[in-house]
Amino acid sequence: MLNDGCLNKNRSENSNFRTSLCLCVLVVCLAAVFSGCGRRANTALGRIREITVVSDRWDWLEPTLSRILQDTIFTPQPEPRFPIRVYNEDQFESYRLLRTLFLIGTNSDTVIRAVLGPRVDSLPQGEYGLFHIPNAWADNQQLVVFVADDESLLTSGLGLYAARIRNTFQDVVLGNSIRAVYYRGRDEEKTRSILERYDFGVDVPRGWRLNQEYADSQFVYLFAHFPDRSVFIHWQDSPRPLEPGPLLDLRDSLTRRYYDGDLVERPYTVTDSVEFLAGPALRLQSIWQNDSMSTGGPFVSYCFNHEGRFFMVDGQVFLPGKPKLDQLYQIEAIVRTFAPR
C-alpha cells in the first residue's frame, strides 16, 4: 500500500515528465518549422490591430503591458489601442499562424532561443533586447521579441522600452492596414491624375472617388462609402509653424467650408511630433463633430512643411454605433502614402 509521500512523489515525477514531454514536443515543432528552408505555405491570420502576447509570465506582466498597449483612444467611444490575446509558450500550434505576435521572456526560454539563435547569447548581463522578425512562421506575420537577461528585469525593462514597443506595434499595425485598404489594388487612373495635376501624389484605393472641385483653393479630397471615409489634402505655398492650436483652427476653417461645418472637439485632441518624409511633422488625432447633422467620428492629420510649402493631409471616419479604430488606421495608411513629386 502506498502512503501519501509515495503518492506525492509519483505525482511530482509525473508532472515533471509531462512538462519535459511538452518541452520536447515544442522543440520538435520549432525545429520542423525552422527547417522548412523558407517554404511557408501559410498566410498569417488575425485581426489587423490584435496583438498576441506569448509569455509564461502574463499574470504579473499584465498591468505593465496593458499600460503600454491598451491606452484608451476615443472615437468617440473608448477603444483600446491594441486588443490583446494571450498564450503560453508551449501552445505553439495555437499561435504560430497568428498575424502579430509579441514574445516576451528571458534568454533561457525555449522559443526565444529557437527564434533568436546566437543573438540571444550576446545579450549583456542585466540588459534587454527588442527584436522585430517579419514572416517568422507565416507570410505577412510580424513577430516582436522582448528578452531580458533575467525574469526579474522584465517589468522594469518593458517600462523603459515602452515608447519603442508602442511605436513598433504602431508601425506593424499601419503595415497591416496598408494591405487591408489596398487589398483590391490602387486606382491607377485617379492616382496618376493627382500626380500629373499637382506637385504631389497619394495612392487612391480602388473604389474610392476623387473630388477636385476646390483645387483652385488648394483643397482636394478622396472619399468612399460603407463606411463613410475621406482624406483631404490642403497646401499652402509658404511654410507655417507647426503649432497645435493654430493648426486645429486651420482644420476647422477648412472643414467648416468644404465639409459642411465639421469642427474639432478640442478636449479629445492628442498631438505627437513625428518624422514624415524625412522631416518633422505634427500628428493630430481627435474627434470631429457636426452639430447641424448630429454626426461625428475620429480623424487624424499630418501637418508638415516640405521644400518651402505647408501641407495638411487629413483622414476621417464616420461609422455610427460601431468600433472605428480599425478604419482610422486604414485612413492613416492612405495619408502616409502622400509624397511630393
C-alpha positions as a Markdown table, in Angstrom:
| # | Residue | x | y | z |
|---|---|---|---|---|
| 1 | Met | 0.0 | 0.0 | 0.0 |
| 2 | Leu | 1.4 | 3.4 | -1.0 |
| 3 | Asn | 1.5 | 6.1 | 1.6 |
| 4 | Asp | 0.8 | 9.8 | 0.9 |
| 5 | Gly | 4.5 | 10.6 | 0.5 |
| 6 | Cys | 4.8 | 8.0 | -2.3 |
| 7 | Leu | 1.7 | 9.3 | -4.0 |
| 8 | Asn | 3.1 | 12.9 | -3.9 |
| 9 | Lys | 6.4 | 11.7 | -5.2 |
| 10 | Asn | 4.7 | 9.9 | -8.1 |
| 11 | Arg | 2.6 | 12.9 | -8.9 |
| 12 | Ser | 5.6 | 15.1 | -8.9 |
| 13 | Glu | 7.5 | 12.8 | -11.1 |
| 14 | Asn | 4.5 | 12.5 | -13.5 |
| 15 | Ser | 4.2 | 16.3 | -13.6 |
| 16 | Asn | 7.9 | 16.7 | -14.3 |
| 17 | Phe | 7.6 | 14.1 | -17.0 |
| 18 | Arg | 4.7 | 15.8 | -18.7 |
| 19 | Thr | 6.5 | 19.2 | -18.5 |
| 20 | Ser | 9.6 | 17.6 | -20.1 |
| 21 | Leu | 7.5 | 15.9 | -22.7 |
| 22 | Cys | 5.7 | 19.2 | -23.6 |
| 23 | Leu | 9.1 | 20.9 | -24.0 |
| 24 | Cys | 10.4 | 18.1 | -26.2 |
| 25 | Val | 7.3 | 18.3 | -28.4 |
| 26 | Leu | 7.7 | 22.1 | -28.6 |
| 27 | Val | 11.4 | 21.9 | -29.6 |
| 28 | Val | 10.5 | 19.3 | -32.3 |
| 29 | Cys | 7.7 | 21.6 | -33.6 |
| 30 | Leu | 10.1 | 24.6 | -33.7 |
| 31 | Ala | 12.8 | 22.6 | -35.4 |
| 32 | Ala | 10.4 | 21.4 | -38.0 |
| 33 | Val | 9.2 | 24.9 | -38.7 |
| 34 | Phe | 12.6 | 26.5 | -38.9 |
| 35 | Ser | 14.0 | 23.7 | -41.0 |
| 36 | Gly | 11.4 | 24.5 | -43.7 |
| 37 | Cys | 14.1 | 26.4 | -45.5 |
| 38 | Gly | 11.8 | 29.4 | -46.1 |
| 39 | Arg | 8.9 | 27.3 | -47.5 |
| 40 | Arg | 5.8 | 28.8 | -45.9 |
| 41 | Ala | 2.5 | 27.6 | -47.4 |
| 42 | Asn | 0.5 | 29.6 | -44.8 |
| 43 | Thr | -0.5 | 33.2 | -44.6 |
| 44 | Ala | -0.9 | 34.8 | -41.1 |
| 45 | Leu | -4.4 | 35.1 | -39.7 |
| 46 | Gly | -5.9 | 37.5 | -37.2 |
| 47 | Arg | -7.4 | 41.0 | -36.8 |
| 48 | Ile | -5.5 | 44.0 | -38.0 |
| 49 | Arg | -4.8 | 45.6 | -34.6 |
| 50 | Glu | -4.8 | 42.5 | -32.4 |
| 51 | Ile | -1.5 | 41.6 | -30.6 |
| 52 | Thr | -1.0 | 38.0 | -29.4 |
| 53 | Val | 1.2 | 38.1 | -26.3 |
| 54 | Val | 3.2 | 34.9 | -25.8 |
| 55 | Ser | 4.6 | 34.6 | -22.3 |
| 56 | Asp | 4.5 | 32.2 | -19.4 |
| 57 | Arg | 4.6 | 35.3 | -17.1 |
| 58 | Trp | 1.4 | 37.1 | -18.1 |
| 59 | Asp | -0.1 | 37.1 | -14.6 |
| 60 | Trp | 2.5 | 39.6 | -13.3 |
| 61 | Leu | 3.3 | 41.3 | -16.6 |
| 62 | Glu | -0.4 | 42.1 | -17.4 |
| 63 | Pro | -0.5 | 45.6 | -15.7 |
| 64 | Thr | 2.6 | 46.8 | -17.4 |
| 65 | Leu | 1.6 | 45.5 | -20.9 |
| 66 | Ser | -1.9 | 46.9 | -20.5 |
| 67 | Arg | -0.4 | 50.4 | -19.8 |
| 68 | Ile | 1.9 | 50.1 | -22.9 |
| 69 | Leu | -0.5 | 48.6 | -25.4 |
| 70 | Gln | -4.1 | 49.3 | -24.3 |
| 71 | Asp | -4.3 | 53.0 | -23.7 |
| 72 | Thr | -7.7 | 54.4 | -24.5 |
| 73 | Ile | -8.5 | 56.1 | -27.8 |
| 74 | Phe | -11.8 | 57.9 | -28.1 |
| 75 | Thr | -13.6 | 57.5 | -31.4 |
| 76 | Pro | -15.7 | 59.0 | -29.6 |
| 77 | Gln | -16.5 | 55.6 | -27.9 |
| 78 | Pro | -13.5 | 54.4 | -25.9 |
| 79 | Glu | -11.4 | 51.7 | -27.7 |
| 80 | Pro | -8.1 | 50.1 | -26.6 |
| 81 | Arg | -5.3 | 50.9 | -28.9 |
| 82 | Phe | -4.4 | 47.2 | -29.4 |
| 83 | Pro | -6.7 | 44.3 | -28.4 |
| 84 | Ile | -4.7 | 41.5 | -26.8 |
| 85 | Arg | -4.9 | 37.7 | -26.7 |
| 86 | Val | -2.5 | 35.6 | -24.6 |
| 87 | Tyr | -0.9 | 32.2 | -24.9 |
| 88 | Asn | 1.8 | 30.3 | -23.0 |
| 89 | Glu | 5.0 | 29.4 | -24.9 |
| 90 | Asp | 4.1 | 25.7 | -25.2 |
| 91 | Gln | 0.9 | 26.5 | -27.1 |
| 92 | Phe | 2.9 | 26.9 | -30.2 |
| 93 | Glu | 0.4 | 25.3 | -32.6 |
| 94 | Ser | -2.3 | 27.7 | -31.4 |
| 95 | Tyr | -0.4 | 30.9 | -32.1 |
| 96 | Arg | 2.2 | 30.2 | -34.8 |
| 97 | Leu | 0.0 | 31.4 | -37.6 |
| 98 | Leu | -1.4 | 34.5 | -36.0 |
| 99 | Arg | -0.7 | 37.9 | -37.6 |
| 100 | Thr | 1.0 | 39.9 | -34.9 |
| 101 | Leu | 3.0 | 38.2 | -32.1 |
| 102 | Phe | 4.7 | 39.7 | -29.0 |
| 103 | Leu | 7.0 | 37.1 | -27.5 |
| 104 | Ile | 8.3 | 38.1 | -24.0 |
| 105 | Gly | 10.8 | 36.2 | -21.8 |
| 106 | Thr | 14.4 | 35.5 | -20.9 |
| 107 | Asn | 17.4 | 34.3 | -22.9 |
| 108 | Ser | 16.9 | 30.8 | -21.4 |
| 109 | Asp | 13.3 | 30.4 | -22.7 |
| 110 | Thr | 13.0 | 27.6 | -25.3 |
| 111 | Val | 11.0 | 29.5 | -28.0 |
| 112 | Ile | 13.2 | 32.7 | -27.7 |
| 113 | Arg | 16.3 | 30.6 | -28.1 |
| 114 | Ala | 14.9 | 28.9 | -31.2 |
| 115 | Val | 13.8 | 32.3 | -32.7 |
| 116 | Leu | 16.9 | 34.4 | -31.9 |
| 117 | Gly | 19.6 | 31.8 | -32.2 |
| 118 | Pro | 23.1 | 33.0 | -31.3 |
| 119 | Arg | 21.9 | 36.6 | -30.9 |
| 120 | Val | 20.3 | 35.6 | -27.6 |
| 121 | Asp | 23.7 | 34.7 | -26.0 |
| 122 | Ser | 25.1 | 38.1 | -27.0 |
| 123 | Leu | 22.8 | 39.9 | -24.6 |
| 124 | Pro | 24.9 | 41.5 | -21.8 |
| 125 | Gln | 24.1 | 40.7 | -18.2 |
| 126 | Gly | 21.4 | 42.9 | -16.8 |
| 127 | Glu | 20.4 | 44.2 | -20.3 |
| 128 | Tyr | 17.3 | 43.9 | -22.6 |
| 129 | Gly | 16.8 | 43.4 | -26.3 |
| 130 | Leu | 13.9 | 44.2 | -28.6 |
| 131 | Phe | 13.8 | 42.4 | -31.9 |
| 132 | His | 11.4 | 42.6 | -34.9 |
| 133 | Ile | 11.3 | 39.5 | -37.1 |
| 134 | Pro | 9.0 | 39.5 | -40.2 |
| 135 | Asn | 7.4 | 36.3 | -41.5 |
| 136 | Ala | 8.8 | 34.1 | -38.7 |
| 137 | Trp | 6.3 | 31.2 | -39.2 |
| 138 | Ala | 3.9 | 32.5 | -41.8 |
| 139 | Asp | 3.7 | 35.1 | -44.6 |
| 140 | Asn | 2.6 | 38.6 | -43.6 |
| 141 | Gln | 3.4 | 37.8 | -40.0 |
| 142 | Gln | 5.2 | 40.2 | -37.6 |
| 143 | Leu | 7.0 | 38.8 | -34.6 |
| 144 | Val | 8.3 | 41.2 | -32.0 |
| 145 | Val | 10.6 | 39.7 | -29.2 |
| 146 | Phe | 11.4 | 41.4 | -25.9 |
| 147 | Val | 14.1 | 39.5 | -24.0 |
| 148 | Ala | 15.8 | 40.2 | -20.7 |
| 149 | Asp | 18.8 | 38.5 | -19.1 |
| 150 | Asp | 16.8 | 37.7 | -16.0 |
| 151 | Glu | 13.0 | 37.4 | -15.4 |
| 152 | Ser | 13.3 | 39.9 | -12.5 |
| 153 | Leu | 14.2 | 42.5 | -15.1 |
| 154 | Leu | 11.2 | 42.1 | -17.4 |
| 155 | Thr | 8.8 | 44.5 | -15.7 |
| 156 | Ser | 11.4 | 47.4 | -15.4 |
| 157 | Gly | 12.7 | 46.6 | -18.9 |
| 158 | Leu | 9.3 | 46.8 | -20.5 |
| 159 | Gly | 8.7 | 50.1 | -18.8 |
| 160 | Leu | 12.0 | 51.5 | -20.1 |
| 161 | Tyr | 11.2 | 50.3 | -23.7 |
| 162 | Ala | 7.5 | 51.3 | -23.5 |
| 163 | Ala | 7.7 | 54.0 | -26.2 |
| 164 | Arg | 9.8 | 51.8 | -28.6 |
| 165 | Ile | 7.4 | 48.9 | -28.1 |
| 166 | Arg | 4.3 | 51.1 | -28.7 |
| 167 | Asn | 5.9 | 52.7 | -31.8 |
| 168 | Thr | 7.0 | 49.3 | -33.2 |
| 169 | Phe | 3.4 | 47.9 | -33.0 |
| 170 | Gln | 2.1 | 51.2 | -34.3 |
| 171 | Asp | 4.2 | 50.7 | -37.4 |
| 172 | Val | 3.2 | 47.0 | -37.6 |
| 173 | Val | -0.5 | 47.8 | -37.5 |
| 174 | Leu | -0.1 | 50.5 | -40.1 |
| 175 | Gly | 1.6 | 48.0 | -42.3 |
| 176 | Asn | -1.3 | 45.6 | -41.8 |
| 177 | Ser | -3.7 | 48.4 | -42.6 |
| 178 | Ile | -2.0 | 49.2 | -45.9 |
| 179 | Arg | -2.6 | 45.6 | -47.0 |
| 180 | Ala | -6.2 | 45.8 | -45.9 |
| 181 | Val | -7.1 | 49.2 | -47.5 |
| 182 | Tyr | -5.4 | 48.3 | -50.8 |
| 183 | Tyr | -6.5 | 44.7 | -51.0 |
| 184 | Arg | -8.3 | 45.5 | -54.3 |
| 185 | Gly | -5.3 | 47.5 | -55.5 |
| 186 | Arg | -4.8 | 51.1 | -56.4 |
| 187 | Asp | -7.0 | 53.2 | -58.8 |
| 188 | Glu | -4.2 | 53.9 | -61.2 |
| 189 | Glu | -6.1 | 56.5 | -63.2 |
| 190 | Lys | -7.0 | 58.6 | -60.2 |
| 191 | Thr | -3.6 | 58.2 | -58.6 |
| 192 | Arg | -2.0 | 59.4 | -61.9 |
| 193 | Ser | -4.4 | 62.3 | -62.2 |
| 194 | Ile | -3.4 | 63.7 | -58.9 |
| 195 | Leu | 0.3 | 63.3 | -59.6 |
| 196 | Glu | 0.0 | 64.9 | -63.0 |
| 197 | Arg | -2.0 | 67.9 | -61.9 |
| 198 | Tyr | -0.3 | 68.8 | -58.6 |
| 199 | Asp | 3.3 | 68.6 | -57.3 |
| 200 | Phe | 2.4 | 65.7 | -55.0 |
| 201 | Gly | 0.8 | 62.3 | -55.1 |
| 202 | Val | -1.3 | 59.9 | -52.9 |
| 203 | Asp | -2.3 | 56.3 | -53.6 |
| 204 | Val | -6.0 | 56.2 | -54.3 |
| 205 | Pro | -7.5 | 52.8 | -53.3 |
| 206 | Arg | -9.7 | 51.1 | -55.9 |
| 207 | Gly | -13.3 | 52.1 | -55.4 |
| 208 | Trp | -12.6 | 55.5 | -53.9 |
| 209 | Arg | -13.7 | 58.7 | -55.6 |
| 210 | Leu | -11.8 | 61.9 | -56.2 |
| 211 | Asn | -13.2 | 65.4 | -55.8 |
| 212 | Gln | -11.1 | 68.3 | -57.3 |
| 213 | Glu | -13.9 | 70.9 | -57.2 |
| 214 | Tyr | -12.0 | 73.1 | -54.8 |
| 215 | Ala | -8.5 | 72.6 | -56.2 |
| 216 | Asp | -8.2 | 76.3 | -57.0 |
| 217 | Ser | -8.5 | 76.9 | -53.3 |
| 218 | Gln | -5.7 | 74.4 | -52.7 |
| 219 | Phe | -8.0 | 71.7 | -51.3 |
| 220 | Val | -8.8 | 68.3 | -52.8 |
| 221 | Tyr | -10.2 | 65.2 | -51.2 |
| 222 | Leu | -10.9 | 61.5 | -51.7 |
| 223 | Phe | -13.9 | 59.7 | -50.3 |
| 224 | Ala | -15.6 | 56.3 | -50.1 |
| 225 | His | -18.8 | 54.9 | -48.6 |
| 226 | Phe | -19.8 | 51.9 | -46.5 |
| 227 | Pro | -18.4 | 53.1 | -44.2 |
| 228 | Asp | -18.0 | 56.8 | -44.9 |
| 229 | Arg | -14.4 | 57.8 | -45.1 |
| 230 | Ser | -12.5 | 60.7 | -46.6 |
| 231 | Val | -8.9 | 62.0 | -47.0 |
| 232 | Phe | -8.3 | 65.7 | -47.8 |
| 233 | Ile | -5.1 | 67.4 | -48.9 |
| 234 | His | -4.6 | 71.1 | -48.3 |
| 235 | Trp | -1.5 | 73.0 | -49.2 |
| 236 | Gln | 0.0 | 76.5 | -48.9 |
| 237 | Asp | 2.9 | 78.0 | -50.9 |
| 238 | Ser | 4.8 | 79.0 | -47.8 |
| 239 | Pro | 5.8 | 77.2 | -44.6 |
| 240 | Arg | 4.0 | 77.8 | -41.3 |
| 241 | Pro | 4.7 | 77.0 | -37.7 |
| 242 | Leu | 3.7 | 73.5 | -36.5 |
| 243 | Glu | 1.7 | 74.6 | -33.5 |
| 244 | Pro | -1.4 | 72.6 | -32.4 |
| 245 | Gly | -3.8 | 75.5 | -31.7 |
| 246 | Pro | -3.4 | 77.4 | -35.0 |
| 247 | Leu | -3.4 | 74.1 | -37.0 |
| 248 | Leu | -6.7 | 73.0 | -35.3 |
| 249 | Asp | -8.1 | 76.4 | -36.2 |
| 250 | Leu | -7.0 | 75.9 | -39.8 |
| 251 | Arg | -8.7 | 72.5 | -39.9 |
| 252 | Asp | -11.9 | 74.0 | -38.5 |
| 253 | Ser | -11.8 | 76.7 | -41.2 |
| 254 | Leu | -11.3 | 74.1 | -44.0 |
| 255 | Thr | -14.0 | 71.6 | -42.8 |
| 256 | Arg | -16.4 | 74.4 | -42.0 |
| 257 | Arg | -16.2 | 75.5 | -45.6 |
| 258 | Tyr | -15.7 | 72.2 | -47.5 |
| 259 | Tyr | -17.2 | 69.6 | -45.1 |
| 260 | Asp | -20.5 | 71.3 | -44.3 |
| 261 | Gly | -19.5 | 72.7 | -40.9 |
| 262 | Asp | -17.4 | 70.0 | -39.2 |
| 263 | Leu | -15.5 | 71.2 | -36.1 |
| 264 | Val | -12.9 | 69.6 | -33.8 |
| 265 | Glu | -13.8 | 68.5 | -30.3 |
| 266 | Arg | -10.7 | 70.0 | -28.7 |
| 267 | Pro | -10.7 | 68.2 | -25.3 |
| 268 | Tyr | -10.1 | 64.8 | -27.2 |
| 269 | Thr | -7.1 | 66.1 | -29.1 |
| 270 | Val | -3.8 | 64.2 | -28.9 |
| 271 | Thr | -0.7 | 65.7 | -30.6 |
| 272 | Asp | 2.6 | 63.9 | -31.4 |
| 273 | Ser | 5.8 | 65.1 | -33.0 |
| 274 | Val | 6.7 | 62.5 | -35.7 |
| 275 | Glu | 9.0 | 62.1 | -38.6 |
| 276 | Phe | 7.4 | 62.1 | -42.0 |
| 277 | Leu | 9.1 | 62.4 | -45.4 |
| 278 | Ala | 12.4 | 62.6 | -43.6 |
| 279 | Gly | 11.4 | 65.8 | -41.7 |
| 280 | Pro | 9.4 | 66.9 | -38.7 |
| 281 | Ala | 5.6 | 66.7 | -38.7 |
| 282 | Leu | 2.9 | 67.3 | -36.2 |
| 283 | Arg | 0.3 | 64.4 | -36.0 |
| 284 | Leu | -3.1 | 65.5 | -34.7 |
| 285 | Gln | -5.7 | 62.9 | -33.6 |
| 286 | Ser | -9.1 | 63.9 | -32.3 |
| 287 | Ile | -12.8 | 63.8 | -32.9 |
| 288 | Trp | -14.8 | 65.8 | -35.4 |
| 289 | Gln | -18.4 | 66.8 | -34.9 |
| 290 | Asn | -21.1 | 68.3 | -37.0 |
| 291 | Asp | -23.8 | 69.7 | -34.7 |
| 292 | Ser | -26.2 | 70.6 | -37.6 |
| 293 | Met | -26.2 | 67.0 | -38.9 |
| 294 | Ser | -25.7 | 65.2 | -35.5 |
| 295 | Thr | -22.7 | 63.4 | -36.8 |
| 296 | Gly | -19.1 | 62.8 | -35.7 |
| 297 | Gly | -16.2 | 60.5 | -35.6 |
| 298 | Pro | -12.4 | 60.2 | -35.3 |
| 299 | Phe | -9.8 | 61.9 | -37.6 |
| 300 | Val | -6.0 | 62.0 | -37.9 |
| 301 | Ser | -4.0 | 64.8 | -39.6 |
| 302 | Tyr | -0.3 | 65.0 | -40.6 |
| 303 | Cys | 0.9 | 68.7 | -40.8 |
| 304 | Phe | 4.3 | 69.4 | -42.1 |
| 305 | Asn | 6.5 | 71.8 | -44.2 |
| 306 | His | 8.3 | 70.4 | -47.3 |
| 307 | Glu | 10.6 | 72.4 | -49.5 |
| 308 | Gly | 9.1 | 75.8 | -48.7 |
| 309 | Arg | 5.4 | 74.6 | -48.7 |
| 310 | Phe | 3.0 | 73.6 | -46.0 |
| 311 | Phe | 0.7 | 70.6 | -46.2 |
| 312 | Met | -2.1 | 69.2 | -44.1 |
| 313 | Val | -3.1 | 65.7 | -45.1 |
| 314 | Asp | -6.1 | 64.6 | -43.1 |
| 315 | Gly | -8.4 | 61.5 | -42.9 |
| 316 | Gln | -11.6 | 61.0 | -41.0 |
| 317 | Val | -14.2 | 58.2 | -40.5 |
| 318 | Phe | -18.0 | 58.2 | -40.0 |
| 319 | Leu | -19.3 | 54.8 | -38.7 |
| 320 | Pro | -22.0 | 55.4 | -36.1 |
| 321 | Gly | -22.6 | 52.9 | -33.4 |
| 322 | Lys | -19.6 | 50.7 | -34.3 |
| 323 | Pro | -15.9 | 50.4 | -33.5 |
| 324 | Lys | -13.9 | 52.8 | -35.7 |
| 325 | Leu | -10.3 | 52.4 | -34.8 |
| 326 | Asp | -9.5 | 49.7 | -37.5 |
| 327 | Gln | -10.9 | 52.1 | -40.1 |
| 328 | Leu | -8.9 | 55.0 | -38.7 |
| 329 | Tyr | -5.7 | 53.1 | -39.0 |
| 330 | Gln | -6.6 | 52.3 | -42.6 |
| 331 | Ile | -7.2 | 56.0 | -43.3 |
| 332 | Glu | -3.9 | 56.9 | -41.7 |
| 333 | Ala | -2.3 | 54.3 | -44.0 |
| 334 | Ile | -3.6 | 56.2 | -47.0 |
| 335 | Val | -2.4 | 59.5 | -45.5 |
| 336 | Arg | 1.1 | 58.1 | -45.2 |
| 337 | Thr | 1.3 | 57.3 | -48.9 |
| 338 | Phe | 1.4 | 61.1 | -49.6 |
| 339 | Ala | 4.6 | 62.1 | -51.3 |
| 340 | Pro | 5.7 | 65.3 | -53.2 |
| 341 | Arg | 6.8 | 64.8 | -56.7 |
